[in-house]
């Protein structure tokens, strides 16, 4: 299990797009708010603080254009923002795919392993690893690029390096062999099995 494989797309549901968009929108809103605050306090000059919210140049530009054109631009911008918002909402709320894995696609002899069976087998093996008190596994990715998300709860004092090595040998290697794949990207989350749930990375 390398850091490169852990960072692959199929390891777990990616919220990179949502986080990036949220960060950009937040930064723009923060910058706009700071500018408005500075202007209203007169930091950028008393003249600017007394000017109307809508710049006179913008008002003149709008008045010089036909009303139909302005309305069309506003409607188009509103529809674009609405479409982006709906896309963002649907992407955020869509169910995470849990694909089954086809071992044999020969017509009449198809063999498919369900995502539930893969997760149950990996979870059972992971719970046998030394120092692991509980495990939870989930099959993610897609049929062409299967991947795993694995959460392990460790006893206090457990050697994390030993768990990491044993996990690769006794859990992930057999899983790759059973599925007939060379690589099986896996995101592993380790936690101490304590009251406060201190996380170990």
C-alpha positions, 0 to 999 in steps of 0.5 A: 500500500503506497501513498500514491495508491491511497490518494487515487480517485477510487479510494473513497468518495471524493469531496474535492470539487465541493471543498474547492468550490466552497473555499473559493466562494467563501474567499470571494464572499470574505473579500467582498465583505472586507472591501465593503466594510473598509469602504463603509468605514471610510478607510478608502476615503470619505468620498467612496463611503458616501457613494451609492451602493450601485456605481453611477457608471453601472447605472448609466451603462444599464440605462443606455442599453435596451431593457430587453437586453438587460433582462436577458442578461440577468435571466441568463445569469440567474439560470446559470447560477441556478443550474450550477447550484442544482448540479452542486446539490445533486453531486453532493447528495448522490449515493456513493457507488458500491459496485459489484465485481465481475470475475467472469463475463463469459455469457452463460457463465457469469460470476459476480461478487457483490460489494457486500460480499467483498466488504464482509470478507475483507472485514472478517480478515481485517478483524484477525489482524493483531491489535485490531479490535474492530474493522469496517470495510466498504467496496467503492470505486467502479467495476473497472477500478475496484477499491476499498475503504477500510476503518480499523480500531486498534487497542492501546499500545498496538504497533501501527507499523506491524498492523500496516504490514500484516494488513497488506500481507494477510488482508489486501494481498488475498483480496487482490488475488481473489479478485484477480487484480494487480492493484487494489487501492485502499484508504485505511483509517486507523483509530485508537479504541478509546473513549475519546476516539483519538485518531491515529494517522 
